[in-house]
């Protein structure tokens, strides 16, 4: 079949496809069908980040034999807490063993437990709801804005009832959710806000770092994150008493005064994790800036290619972490070609995009598990549990799961501008030559 030229595509569609890069490359035969690929075995930057400074920091921590924050002379965790608080603009930080632990610490510190409800997103890591379930509270799932992949504030408000104690918005892909609306809802209904900023290091909303806008904010340092140490997490906040409770909870209920005062697991970060994180500090802002610049470039290139729509960003976003560069795939603009075929065609051009979350948490079996648990049957009425099952419908989350295509951005978005040009060229090539593909 003869490939469509950029000009013929422009004439045949209501949206103009601009001419970028090497048009001969893009107007030719798709690599999937035997043509020359746009990118030829050029790997993008790997992740997690590692250099000699990190290796030296771990070696130093090992040789110190001070491996736990409560040992005399151990100080990497304490230093990390001070530096991360400074980085986010928060007054306090408590370092934990994971982002999930950070979230659960907050839930316990706020006194949320059986009989209470916390509204959050179905489109997130299971750790988000695990933090609520671990306190035997009820995670209530609100649906999404399908363009931003973030919680829809209108559905959040519909789910608020007399038992709702907190909102737990998730800053998906490292970009701010609709915080103006979420914070207004919290104020209106007298609710606490725990920001799940696990993916959102250094991201900003109206000049404030994410994680510092709600009552408490939580971060993850898991291997894939833009600041990583394998596992690890942090709680940040500005309320002295509340952050003191967070410390006590994460330290198996033992306060800074050395008294066992409340229920708490042992969620302390170790010195090795803190050493790995601190060794990355010098290049953190440079990497953050590069991701934002490359994301901006990709968005400018994709704006006239209707089969892919970049993640909607809300008013007030100053910067994102760009943990992922996410897009919605619209097969109606690619002759009905399904997502799998589109991604296969792109892979042949040397560009790897992939789906993200296969299905929302509202479709996972944990719901049946908790509805049959004695503690939930005891602490929640049969009518509430029946309604809960009925309300666990999130069709727009299903839509997002079906449409999502993304670049694992922690490493790849640190690539050169030429790499970004080639990624955009490959996407444009597949779009321009879409008539060469056949629906599955």
matplotlib code that plots the C-alpha trace (Angstrom):
import matplotlib.pyplot as plt

x = [0.0, 1.3, 2.0, 0.1, 2.2, 2.0, 0.2, -2.5, -3.0, -3.5, -6.0, -7.9, -8.2, -9.6, -6.3, -3.1, -0.1, 3.0, 6.1, 8.9, 12.3, 13.0, 9.8, 11.3, 11.8, 8.2, 6.5, 8.2, 7.3, 6.6, 9.4, 6.8, 6.3, 10.0, 10.9, 13.8, 13.1, 13.4, 15.6, 18.1, 19.0, 19.6, 18.8, 17.4, 18.9, 18.4, 17.0, 17.5, 20.3, 23.6, 27.1, 30.3, 29.0, 26.2, 28.6, 31.0, 28.1, 26.9, 30.4, 30.9, 27.6, 28.6, 32.0, 30.6, 28.6, 26.0, 23.2, 20.1, 19.0, 18.8, 22.4, 24.8, 26.6, 24.1, 23.0, 22.2, 18.5, 18.4, 20.3, 18.0, 14.9, 16.4, 17.4, 14.1, 12.1, 14.2, 13.7, 9.9, 9.6, 8.1, 8.8, 9.3, 10.0, 9.9, 11.7, 10.1, 10.8, 8.4, 5.8, 3.0, 4.5, 4.5, 0.8, -0.2, 1.8, -0.3, -3.6, -2.7, -1.4, -4.7, -6.6, -8.4, -9.6, -12.5, -15.8, -14.0, -13.8, -11.1, -11.8, -9.0, -8.4, -8.8, -6.0, -3.0, -0.6, -2.2, -0.1, -2.5, -5.4, -3.2, -2.4, -6.2, -6.9, -4.1, -5.9, -9.1, -10.7, -12.7, -11.1, -13.8, -13.0, -14.0, -13.8, -11.4, -11.2, -10.3, -8.2, -5.9, -6.1, -6.6, -9.5, -12.7, -13.6, -17.3, -17.3, -15.3, -18.0, -20.7, -18.9, -18.5, -20.7, -20.9, -18.1, -15.7, -12.6, -10.0, -9.3, -6.2, -5.6, -2.9, -0.7, -0.7, 2.4, 3.9, 1.6, -0.7, -4.2, -7.0, -5.8, -7.8, -11.0, -9.8, -8.7, -11.9, -13.9, -11.8, -12.4, -16.2, -16.6, -14.0, -11.8, -8.1, -6.0, -3.2, -1.4, -0.1, 2.8, 4.7, 5.4, 5.6, 9.0, 9.7, 6.4, 4.8, 1.3, 0.9, 4.5, 4.3, 5.8, 3.3, 3.1, 3.0, -0.4, -2.6, -2.3, 0.3, 2.2, 3.8, 6.6, 8.1, 11.7, 11.1, 13.5, 11.4, 10.9, 12.8, 14.6, 15.1, 16.9, 15.2, 12.5, 11.9, 9.5, 8.9, 6.1, 6.3, 4.2, 4.1, 2.0, 4.4, 2.0, 0.9, 4.4, 5.4, 2.7, 3.9, 7.4, 5.8, 3.7, 6.6, 8.8, 6.6, 4.6, 7.6, 7.9, 11.0, 10.7, 11.5, 8.0, 5.8, 2.7, 0.5, -0.1, 2.5, 4.5, 8.2, 8.6, 12.0, 14.2, 17.7, 21.0, 21.8, 18.7, 19.3, 22.9, 21.8, 19.3, 21.7, 24.4, 22.0, 21.3, 23.7, 22.1, 18.5, 17.4, 19.3, 17.5, 14.2, 14.6, 15.6, 12.6, 10.3, 12.0, 11.8, 8.2, 7.3, 9.0, 7.1, 3.8, 4.5, 5.2, 2.2, -0.4, -1.4, -1.3, -4.9, -4.3, -2.3, -3.4, -0.9, -2.1, -4.2, -2.5, -4.5, -4.3, -1.8, 0.8, 4.3, 6.3, 5.8, 8.1, 7.4, 7.7, 5.8, 5.0, 1.4, -0.9, -4.3, -4.5, -7.6, -7.9, -10.7, -7.9, -5.8, -8.3, -9.6, -6.2, -6.1, -3.6, -1.5, -1.0, -0.1, 2.4, 3.9, 4.3, 6.0, 8.3, 9.4, 10.4, 12.6, 10.3, 8.9, 5.6, 3.5, 0.2, 0.3, -2.2, -4.0, -7.2, -8.3, -8.4, -12.2, -11.8, -9.4, -10.5, -9.6, -13.1, -14.7, -12.1, -12.8, -16.6, -16.4, -14.0, -15.4, -13.9, -15.6, -19.0, -18.7, -17.7, -19.8, -23.5, -24.7, -26.4, -23.2, -21.3, -23.9, -23.9, -20.1, -20.0, -22.6, -20.6, -17.4, -18.0, -15.5, -16.2, -13.9, -11.0, -11.8, -11.5, -8.2, -6.8, -7.9, -6.5, -3.2, 0.2, 3.2, 7.0, 8.7, 10.1, 12.4, 15.3, 14.1, 13.1, 16.7, 17.8, 19.0, 16.8, 17.7, 16.2, 13.0, 13.0, 13.2, 10.5, 8.2, 9.2, 8.4, 5.0, 4.3, 5.6, 3.1, 0.3, 1.1, 1.4, -1.6, -3.2, -0.5, -1.8, -4.9, -7.3, -6.8]
y = [0.0, 3.5, 5.5, 8.7, 11.8, 14.4, 16.7, 14.2, 13.5, 17.1, 17.4, 14.3, 15.2, 18.2, 18.6, 19.5, 17.3, 19.6, 18.7, 17.9, 16.2, 13.9, 13.7, 11.0, 8.8, 9.4, 9.0, 5.7, 2.1, 1.3, -0.7, -3.3, -4.1, -4.1, -0.4, 1.4, 2.2, 5.8, 4.7, 1.9, 0.2, 3.4, 2.7, 5.4, 6.1, 3.2, 3.6, 3.6, 6.2, 4.9, 6.5, 6.2, 8.6, 6.2, 3.2, 5.2, 6.3, 2.8, 1.6, 4.3, 3.4, -0.2, 0.4, 2.6, -0.3, 2.2, 0.8, 2.0, 5.5, 4.6, 3.6, 6.2, 7.9, 6.9, 10.1, 9.5, 9.1, 12.2, 14.1, 12.9, 14.0, 17.5, 17.7, 16.4, 18.7, 21.6, 20.3, 20.2, 23.4, 21.4, 22.0, 18.3, 15.0, 11.4, 8.8, 5.4, 2.0, 2.6, 4.9, 2.5, 2.7, 6.5, 6.5, 4.1, 6.1, 9.1, 7.2, 6.0, 9.4, 11.0, 8.4, 6.9, 3.3, 0.9, 2.6, 5.5, 6.1, 7.6, 8.6, 7.8, 6.7, 3.3, 4.2, 3.8, 1.3, -1.1, 0.5, 3.5, 1.4, -0.9, 2.0, 2.5, -1.2, -1.7, 0.6, -1.4, 1.7, 1.7, 2.9, 4.5, 4.7, 7.8, 7.8, 9.7, 12.7, 10.5, 13.3, 13.8, 10.3, 12.1, 12.0, 13.7, 16.1, 15.9, 12.1, 12.6, 14.9, 12.4, 9.8, 11.9, 10.9, 11.2, 8.6, 10.2, 11.3, 12.1, 12.5, 10.8, 12.2, 10.6, 12.8, 10.4, 10.3, 12.9, 15.7, 17.7, 16.5, 19.1, 20.4, 23.6, 21.6, 18.9, 21.3, 23.3, 20.1, 19.2, 22.6, 22.5, 19.1, 19.4, 16.6, 15.9, 15.6, 13.1, 13.7, 10.5, 12.2, 8.9, 9.7, 13.5, 14.5, 18.3, 18.8, 22.1, 23.6, 27.3, 27.7, 25.0, 21.6, 18.7, 16.9, 20.2, 21.4, 18.9, 18.1, 15.5, 14.4, 11.0, 10.1, 6.8, 6.1, 2.8, 1.8, 3.3, 6.7, 9.9, 9.8, 6.1, 3.8, 0.5, 1.0, 3.8, 6.6, 9.8, 11.8, 15.6, 18.1, 21.4, 20.6, 20.0, 17.8, 15.7, 15.1, 14.1, 11.5, 10.3, 9.8, 7.9, 5.7, 4.8, 4.0, 1.1, 3.5, 4.9, 8.7, 10.8, 11.0, 7.3, 6.3, 3.7, 5.8, 4.4, 1.6, 1.6, -0.7, -0.4, 1.5, 3.1, 3.8, 2.3, 4.1, 2.4, 3.7, 7.2, 7.1, 6.1, 9.0, 11.7, 10.7, 11.8, 15.3, 17.2, 16.4, 16.2, 19.6, 19.3, 16.0, 17.5, 20.4, 18.1, 15.9, 19.0, 20.4, 17.1, 16.6, 20.0, 19.3, 16.0, 17.7, 20.4, 17.7, 15.6, 18.4, 17.9, 14.1, 13.2, 9.5, 10.4, 13.0, 13.8, 13.9, 16.9, 19.2, 21.4, 25.1, 26.0, 23.3, 24.9, 21.8, 18.0, 15.2, 13.4, 10.0, 8.9, 10.6, 9.4, 9.7, 8.5, 6.4, 7.1, 4.3, 6.2, 8.5, 5.5, 3.7, 1.7, 0.1, -1.3, -0.1, -3.3, -3.0, 0.6, -0.1, -2.9, -0.6, 2.0, -0.6, -1.6, 2.0, 1.8, 3.5, 1.6, 2.7, 0.5, 0.4, 1.2, -0.2, -3.1, -2.7, -0.3, -1.4, -1.5, -4.6, -6.5, -9.2, -7.4, -6.0, -9.4, -10.2, -7.3, -7.6, -11.1, -10.1, -10.1, -6.8, -5.1, -6.8, -5.7, -2.1, -1.3, -1.9, -4.6, -1.8, 0.2, -2.8, -3.6, 0.0, -0.1, -3.0, -1.2, 2.0, 0.4, 1.2, 3.4, 3.4, 6.3, 4.5, 1.5, 3.9, 5.2, 1.6, 0.7, 3.9, 4.6, 4.5, 5.8, 6.3, 5.2, 8.6, 8.5, 7.4, 7.9, 11.5, 12.3, 11.5, 14.1, 16.4, 14.4, 11.3, 13.2, 14.3, 10.7, 9.5, 12.2, 11.4, 7.7, 8.5, 10.8, 8.3, 5.6, 8.2, 9.5, 5.9, 4.5, 3.3, 0.6, -1.0, -3.2, -3.5, -6.7]
z = [0.0, -0.8, 2.4, 2.9, 2.8, 5.5, 3.1, 2.2, 5.9, 6.5, 3.8, 4.9, 8.6, 10.5, 12.4, 10.7, 11.2, 11.2, 9.3, 11.8, 11.4, 8.5, 6.4, 4.1, 7.2, 8.3, 5.0, 4.2, 5.0, 8.6, 10.2, 11.4, 7.7, 6.8, 6.5, 8.2, 11.9, 13.2, 16.1, 15.6, 18.9, 20.8, 24.5, 26.6, 30.1, 32.5, 36.0, 38.9, 38.9, 40.1, 40.2, 42.2, 44.8, 45.7, 45.8, 48.1, 50.3, 50.9, 51.5, 54.1, 55.8, 55.9, 57.4, 60.0, 61.5, 62.5, 60.4, 62.3, 63.2, 66.9, 67.2, 68.6, 65.8, 63.1, 61.3, 57.6, 58.2, 60.4, 57.8, 55.1, 57.1, 57.4, 53.8, 52.4, 54.6, 53.2, 49.7, 49.9, 52.1, 54.9, 58.6, 59.4, 57.8, 59.1, 56.9, 56.6, 54.9, 52.0, 50.6, 51.8, 55.3, 55.1, 54.2, 56.9, 59.4, 58.5, 58.8, 62.2, 63.4, 62.4, 64.5, 61.6, 62.2, 62.1, 61.2, 59.4, 55.7, 53.5, 49.9, 47.4, 43.8, 42.2, 39.7, 41.9, 43.4, 45.9, 48.6, 48.7, 49.8, 51.9, 54.1, 54.8, 55.1, 57.6, 59.9, 59.3, 57.8, 54.6, 51.3, 49.3, 45.6, 43.6, 39.8, 37.6, 35.3, 32.3, 30.7, 33.8, 35.3, 38.6, 41.1, 39.9, 42.7, 41.7, 42.3, 45.5, 46.9, 46.0, 48.1, 51.2, 54.1, 57.9, 58.4, 56.0, 57.9, 55.2, 51.5, 50.0, 46.5, 44.4, 42.2, 39.3, 37.1, 39.4, 38.3, 40.7, 41.0, 41.1, 44.4, 44.4, 44.3, 46.7, 49.3, 49.0, 49.6, 52.6, 54.1, 53.3, 54.9, 57.7, 56.4, 56.6, 53.4, 53.1, 49.8, 48.2, 46.4, 46.0, 42.4, 42.7, 44.1, 43.5, 41.6, 42.4, 42.6, 42.8, 44.0, 46.7, 46.6, 46.5, 49.8, 51.7, 50.7, 52.6, 56.3, 55.6, 52.4, 51.6, 49.2, 47.9, 47.1, 45.5, 42.6, 39.8, 41.5, 40.4, 43.7, 44.6, 47.0, 46.3, 48.9, 51.3, 52.0, 53.8, 55.6, 55.5, 57.3, 59.1, 62.2, 65.1, 67.1, 64.1, 62.9, 66.4, 66.3, 62.9, 64.5, 67.4, 65.1, 62.8, 65.8, 67.1, 69.2, 71.1, 71.2, 71.0, 74.8, 74.9, 76.1, 74.5, 74.1, 71.3, 68.8, 66.0, 63.7, 63.2, 59.9, 60.5, 57.4, 57.7, 57.2, 53.9, 52.2, 53.5, 52.3, 48.8, 48.7, 50.0, 47.5, 44.7, 46.0, 43.9, 40.6, 41.7, 40.5, 37.2, 36.5, 37.5, 35.1, 32.2, 32.7, 32.6, 29.5, 27.6, 28.7, 27.4, 24.1, 23.6, 24.4, 21.8, 19.2, 20.0, 20.1, 16.5, 16.4, 17.5, 18.2, 21.4, 23.9, 26.7, 30.3, 31.1, 33.5, 35.9, 36.3, 39.0, 38.0, 38.1, 37.5, 37.5, 38.6, 35.3, 36.9, 33.8, 30.6, 30.1, 27.1, 26.1, 22.9, 20.7, 18.1, 16.3, 15.0, 13.8, 11.6, 14.5, 15.1, 18.6, 21.2, 21.1, 17.4, 17.7, 20.4, 18.4, 15.4, 17.6, 19.1, 15.6, 15.1, 18.2, 20.6, 23.6, 25.0, 27.2, 29.1, 32.8, 35.3, 33.8, 35.8, 38.6, 42.2, 42.1, 40.0, 42.3, 44.8, 48.0, 48.0, 48.5, 51.1, 53.4, 53.0, 54.4, 57.3, 60.8, 61.7, 58.7, 59.4, 63.0, 62.4, 59.4, 58.9, 56.5, 54.6, 54.3, 53.1, 50.5, 49.2, 49.3, 46.8, 44.6, 44.7, 43.6, 40.0, 38.2, 34.5, 33.7, 35.5, 33.2, 30.2, 31.4, 31.9, 28.3, 26.7, 28.6, 26.8, 28.6, 28.7, 31.9, 32.4, 35.4, 33.2, 29.6, 30.1, 31.0, 27.4, 24.9, 22.9, 19.8, 21.5, 22.2, 18.5, 17.4, 19.8, 18.4, 14.9, 15.4, 16.7, 13.9, 11.4, 12.6, 12.5, 9.1, 7.7, 9.6, 6.4, 6.3, 9.4, 9.6, 12.5, 14.5]

ax = plt.figure().add_subplot(projection="3d")
ax.plot(x, y, z, "-o")
ax.set_aspect("equal")
plt.show()
